[in-house]
Amino acid sequence: MYRRNICGLFDRDEFRFTKTQQLILMTLWLHKKLSLTELSEQICTSNEQATRAVGQLVKSGFVNRVKNQTNRRSIEISLTQKGIDLIKGAQATAAQRILQRLSELSDEDAKTLVDCLEKIGEILI
């Protein structure tokens, strides 16, 4: 359900990204800038697979790849403005999809959802 509703925001037909590319975009949105090694650790993949996916995103203009000024062996990865706009667009699409799904709920299901969210909030706080 999570994969379909959250990761589905980057639906392959809509955006044409691999799962690794989706993870890279979302991770960079959260962390702003990471070294290639940090990025591969964050998304639990090999440096080689991360490098390949980052390369494709660089070619598409969604990600910047720049050598670190203090450590020339380290590569820093960040979103371009095009990448930031893509994420914001995906968020807007998500909000629309969520509102649509919520409007389809019965009163009983809506109450159950609210109760569950309140319980989750209690657990996490």
Accessible surface in RSA format (square Angstrom, percent):
REM  Atomic radii and reference values for relative SASA: ProtOr
REM  Chains: A
REM  Algorithm: Lee & Richards
REM  Probe-radius: 1.40
REM  Slices: 20
REM RES _ NUM      All-atoms   Total-Side   Main-Chain    Non-polar    All polar
REM                ABS   REL    ABS   REL    ABS   REL    ABS   REL    ABS   REL
RES MET A   1   176.91  91.6 133.20  88.2  43.71 104.1 101.02  85.9  75.89 100.5
RES TYR A   2   144.71  67.6 133.46  75.9  11.25  29.3 109.93  82.6  34.78  42.9
RES ARG A   3    98.32  41.3  95.74  48.8   2.58   6.1  71.65  97.9  26.67  16.2
RES ARG A   4   154.05  64.7 137.44  70.1  16.61  39.5  76.43 104.5  77.62  47.0
RES ASN A   5    55.08  38.0  43.28  41.8  11.80  28.4  23.60  56.8  31.48  30.4
RES ILE A   6    67.53  38.4  66.86  49.8   0.67   1.6  66.86  48.1   0.67   1.8
RES CYS A   7    12.91   9.8  12.06  13.5   0.85   2.0   0.00   0.0  12.91  13.9
RES GLY A   8    16.01  19.7   0.00   N/A  16.01  19.7  15.29  42.0   0.72   1.6
RES LEU A   9    20.26  11.3  20.26  14.5   0.00   0.0  20.26  14.2   0.00   0.0
RES PHE A  10     6.72   3.4   6.59   4.1   0.13   0.3   6.59   4.0   0.13   0.4
RES ASP A  11    58.45  40.9  52.74  52.5   5.70  13.5  10.21  24.0  48.24  48.1
RES ARG A  12   144.01  60.5 138.93  70.8   5.08  12.1  45.30  61.9  98.71  59.8
RES ASP A  13   120.09  84.1 104.85 104.4  15.23  36.0  29.49  69.4  90.59  90.4
RES GLU A  14    88.68  50.9  56.29  42.6  32.38  77.1  42.42  82.0  46.26  37.8
RES PHE A  15    48.10  24.1  31.60  19.6  16.50  42.9  36.41  22.1  11.68  33.4
RES ARG A  16   180.06  75.6 155.17  79.1  24.89  59.3  68.00  92.9 112.06  67.9
RES PHE A  17    10.57   5.3   9.50   5.9   1.07   2.8  10.57   6.4   0.00   0.0
RES THR A  18    56.10  39.9  55.98  56.8   0.12   0.3  53.91  72.4   2.20   3.3
RES LYS A  19   126.95  61.9 123.74  75.9   3.21   7.7  69.01  62.1  57.94  61.7
RES THR A  20    19.38  13.8  18.59  18.8   0.80   1.9   4.14   5.6  15.24  23.0
RES GLN A  21    13.28   7.4  13.28   9.7   0.00   0.0   0.01   0.0  13.27  10.1
RES GLN A  22     3.70   2.1   3.70   2.7   0.00   0.0   0.90   1.9   2.80   2.1
RES LEU A  23    77.80  43.3  77.72  55.6   0.07   0.2  77.72  54.6   0.07   0.2
RES ILE A  24     0.00   0.0   0.00   0.0   0.00   0.0   0.00   0.0   0.00   0.0
RES LEU A  25     0.00   0.0   0.00   0.0   0.00   0.0   0.00   0.0   0.00   0.0
RES MET A  26    45.82  23.7  44.39  29.4   1.43   3.4  27.61  23.5  18.22  24.1
RES THR A  27    15.47  11.0  14.39  14.6   1.08   2.6   3.02   4.1  12.45  18.8
RES LEU A  28     0.22   0.1   0.00   0.0   0.22   0.6   0.00   0.0   0.22   0.6
RES TRP A  29    59.35  23.8  57.94  28.0   1.42   3.3  42.11  22.5  17.25  28.0
RES LEU A  30   133.84  74.5 106.45  76.2  27.39  68.9 108.78  76.4  25.06  67.4
RES HIS A  31    80.56  44.0  61.40  42.7  19.16  49.0  40.34  41.6  40.23  46.8
RES LYS A  32   130.61  63.7 124.47  76.4   6.14  14.6 103.53  93.2  27.09  28.9
RES LYS A  33   116.72  56.9 101.84  62.5  14.88  35.4  52.23  47.0  64.49  68.7
RES LEU A  34    18.63  10.4  16.62  11.9   2.01   5.0  18.63  13.1   0.00   0.0
RES SER A  35    21.19  17.9  19.07  25.5   2.12   4.9  15.52  33.0   5.68   8.0
RES LEU A  36    28.40  15.8  27.87  19.9   0.53   1.3  27.87  19.6   0.53   1.4
RES THR A  37    70.24  50.0  69.66  70.6   0.59   1.4  43.85  58.9  26.40  39.9
RES GLU A  38    83.90  48.2  82.82  62.7   1.08   2.6  27.19  52.6  56.71  46.3
RES LEU A  39     0.00   0.0   0.00   0.0   0.00   0.0   0.00   0.0   0.00   0.0
RES SER A  40     4.14   3.5   4.00   5.3   0.14   0.3   0.05   0.1   4.09   5.7
RES GLU A  41   120.78  69.3 100.98  76.4  19.80  47.1  47.51  91.9  73.27  59.8
RES GLN A  42    96.20  53.8  68.59  50.1  27.62  65.8   4.81  10.2  91.39  69.3
RES ILE A  43    14.95   8.5   1.29   1.0  13.65  32.9   5.89   4.2   9.06  24.6
RES CYS A  44   117.64  89.0  82.01  91.5  35.63  83.7  39.18  99.3  78.46  84.6
RES THR A  45    33.69  24.0  10.71  10.9  22.98  54.8  18.53  24.9  15.16  22.9
RES SER A  46    56.89  48.1  41.13  54.9  15.76  36.3  43.54  92.7  13.35  18.7
RES ASN A  47    65.82  45.4  61.09  59.0   4.73  11.4  16.48  39.7  49.33  47.7
RES GLU A  48   118.96  68.3 112.35  85.0   6.61  15.7  61.71 119.4  57.25  46.7
RES GLN A  49    72.95  40.8  72.70  53.1   0.24   0.6  11.05  23.5  61.89  46.9
RES ALA A  50     0.00   0.0   0.00   0.0   0.00   0.0   0.00   0.0   0.00   0.0
RES THR A  51    56.81  40.4  55.29  56.1   1.52   3.6  49.61  66.6   7.21  10.9
RES ARG A  52   147.85  62.1 137.56  70.1  10.30  24.5  66.34  90.7  81.52  49.4
RES ALA A  53     6.00   5.5   4.55   7.0   1.46   3.3   5.62   7.9   0.38   1.0
RES VAL A  54     0.31   0.2   0.31   0.3   0.00   0.0   0.31   0.3   0.00   0.0
RES GLY A  55    13.79  17.0   0.00   N/A  13.79  17.0  13.20  36.2   0.59   1.3
RES GLN A  56    86.63  48.4  82.92  60.6   3.71   8.8  33.52  71.4  53.11  40.3
RES LEU A  57     1.49   0.8   1.49   1.1   0.00   0.0   1.49   1.0   0.00   0.0
RES VAL A  58    46.00  30.3  36.06  32.6   9.94  24.0  36.06  31.3   9.94  27.0
RES LYS A  59   187.16  91.3 148.30  91.0  38.86  92.5  98.66  88.8  88.50  94.3
RES SER A  60    50.69  42.8  37.39  49.9  13.30  30.6  18.31  39.0  32.38  45.4
RES GLY A  61    27.74  34.2   0.00   N/A  27.74  34.2  25.06  68.8   2.68   6.0
RES PHE A  62    26.53  13.3  26.53  16.4   0.00   0.0  26.53  16.1   0.00   0.0
RES VAL A  63     2.74   1.8   0.00   0.0   2.74   6.6   0.00   0.0   2.74   7.4
RES ASN A  64    62.94  43.4  60.74  58.7   2.20   5.3   6.12  14.7  56.82  54.9
RES ARG A  65   104.91  44.0  75.83  38.7  29.09  69.3  17.38  23.8  87.53  53.1
RES VAL A  66    79.67  52.4  75.52  68.4   4.15  10.0  79.67  69.2   0.00   0.0
RES LYS A  67   112.06  54.7 107.02  65.7   5.04  12.0  52.61  47.4  59.45  63.3
RES ASN A  68    29.69  20.5  28.94  28.0   0.75   1.8   1.10   2.7  28.58  27.6
RES GLN A  69   135.88  76.0 111.78  81.7  24.10  57.4  59.53 126.7  76.35  57.9
RES THR A  70   133.11  94.7  95.13  96.4  37.98  90.5  84.47 113.5  48.64  73.5
RES ASN A  71    70.70  48.8  66.91  64.7   3.80   9.1  21.80  52.5  48.90  47.3
RES ARG A  72   145.86  61.2 137.27  70.0   8.60  20.5  56.24  76.9  89.62  54.3
RES ARG A  73   220.39  92.5 189.28  96.5  31.11  74.1  83.99 114.8 136.41  82.7
RES SER A  74    24.32  20.5  16.71  22.3   7.61  17.5  16.95  36.1   7.37  10.3
RES ILE A  75    41.61  23.7  38.97  29.0   2.63   6.3  38.97  28.1   2.63   7.1
RES GLU A  76    44.93  25.8  43.20  32.7   1.73   4.1   7.46  14.4  37.46  30.6
RES ILE A  77     0.00   0.0   0.00   0.0   0.00   0.0   0.00   0.0   0.00   0.0
RES SER A  78    25.63  21.7  25.63  34.2   0.00   0.0  10.78  23.0  14.85  20.8
RES LEU A  79    20.65  11.5   7.34   5.2  13.32  33.5   7.34   5.2  13.32  35.8
RES THR A  80    25.17  17.9  21.87  22.2   3.29   7.9  25.17  33.8   0.00   0.0
RES GLN A  81   112.33  62.8 103.47  75.6   8.86  21.1  57.95 123.4  54.37  41.2
RES LYS A  82   110.12  53.7 101.62  62.4   8.49  20.2  68.22  61.4  41.89  44.6
RES GLY A  83     0.00   0.0   0.00   N/A   0.00   0.0   0.00   0.0   0.00   0.0
RES ILE A  84    49.59  28.2  49.59  36.9   0.00   0.0  49.59  35.7   0.00   0.0
RES ASP A  85    77.40  54.2  68.26  67.9   9.14  21.6  28.26  66.5  49.14  49.0
RES LEU A  86    24.36  13.6  15.63  11.2   8.73  21.9  23.59  16.6   0.77   2.1
RES ILE A  87     7.80   4.4   7.80   5.8   0.00   0.0   7.80   5.6   0.00   0.0
RES LYS A  88   111.84  54.6 106.14  65.1   5.70  13.6  58.16  52.4  53.68  57.2
RES GLY A  89    36.55  45.1   0.00   N/A  36.55  45.1  34.06  93.5   2.49   5.6
RES ALA A  90     3.32   3.1   3.32   5.1   0.00   0.0   3.32   4.7   0.00   0.0
RES GLN A  91    87.41  48.9  81.67  59.7   5.74  13.7  36.76  78.2  50.65  38.4
RES ALA A  92    56.78  52.2  46.97  72.5   9.82  22.3  55.46  78.1   1.32   3.5
RES THR A  93    32.62  23.2  32.19  32.6   0.43   1.0  12.55  16.9  20.07  30.3
RES ALA A  94    12.78  11.8  12.54  19.4   0.24   0.5  12.78  18.0   0.00   0.0
RES ALA A  95    51.69  47.5  46.21  71.3   5.49  12.5  51.11  72.0   0.58   1.5
RES GLN A  96   125.51  70.2 119.05  87.0   6.46  15.4  40.96  87.2  84.55  64.1
RES ARG A  97    83.23  34.9  82.31  42.0   0.92   2.2  42.53  58.1  40.70  24.7
RES ILE A  98    88.30  50.2  86.98  64.8   1.32   3.2  88.30  63.6   0.00   0.0
RES LEU A  99   122.34  68.1 118.33  84.7   4.01  10.1 118.64  83.3   3.70  10.0
RES GLN A 100   109.07  61.0 102.14  74.6   6.93  16.5  31.13  66.3  77.94  59.1
RES ARG A 101   126.72  53.2 124.14  63.3   2.58   6.1  46.92  64.1  79.80  48.4
RES LEU A 102    76.35  42.5  66.16  47.3  10.19  25.6  66.35  46.6  10.00  26.9
RES SER A 103    90.99  76.9  52.51  70.1  38.48  88.6  50.66 107.9  40.33  56.5
RES GLU A 104   114.63  65.8  78.62  59.5  36.00  85.7  46.76  90.4  67.87  55.4
RES LEU A 105    64.24  35.8  44.30  31.7  19.94  50.1  46.06  32.3  18.18  48.9
RES SER A 106    60.38  51.0  46.23  61.7  14.16  32.6  53.55 114.0   6.83   9.6
RES ASP A 107   132.88  93.1 121.80 121.2  11.08  26.2  40.27  94.8  92.61  92.4
RES GLU A 108   137.15  78.7 127.93  96.8   9.22  21.9  48.02  92.9  89.12  72.8
RES ASP A 109    73.97  51.8  70.65  70.3   3.31   7.8   8.79  20.7  65.18  65.0
RES ALA A 110    37.57  34.5  36.67  56.6   0.90   2.0  37.30  52.5   0.27   0.7
RES LYS A 111   133.00  64.9 127.05  78.0   5.95  14.2 105.57  95.0  27.43  29.2
RES THR A 112    73.55  52.3  70.89  71.9   2.66   6.3  54.00  72.5  19.55  29.6
RES LEU A 113    64.57  36.0  61.30  43.9   3.26   8.2  64.25  45.1   0.31   0.8
RES VAL A 114    75.93  50.0  75.39  68.3   0.54   1.3  75.85  65.9   0.08   0.2
RES ASP A 115    62.22  43.6  56.95  56.7   5.27  12.5  26.07  61.4  36.15  36.0
RES CYS A 116    63.30  47.9  59.11  65.9   4.19   9.8  18.68  47.3  44.62  48.1
RES LEU A 117   100.18  55.8  92.16  65.9   8.02  20.2  92.50  65.0   7.68  20.7
RES GLU A 118   105.45  60.5  95.80  72.5   9.64  23.0  43.58  84.3  61.87  50.5
RES LYS A 119   118.72  57.9 117.40  72.0   1.32   3.1  68.81  61.9  49.91  53.2
RES ILE A 120    87.11  49.6  86.83  64.7   0.28   0.7  87.11  62.7   0.00   0.0
RES GLY A 121    25.42  31.3   0.00   N/A  25.42  31.3  25.42  69.7   0.00   0.0
RES GLU A 122   121.74  69.9  97.24  73.6  24.50  58.3  47.24  91.4  74.50  60.8
RES ILE A 123   121.78  69.3  92.93  69.2  28.84  69.5 100.36  72.3  21.42  58.1
RES LEU A 124   141.95  79.1 109.13  78.1  32.82  82.5 111.69  78.4  30.26  81.4
RES ILE A 125   183.26 104.3 129.67  96.6  53.60 129.2 143.80 103.6  39.46 107.1
END  Absolute sums over single chains surface
CHAIN  1 A     8834.0       7630.4       1203.6       4974.2       3859.8
END  Absolute sums over all chains
TOTAL          8834.0       7630.4       1203.6       4974.2       3859.8
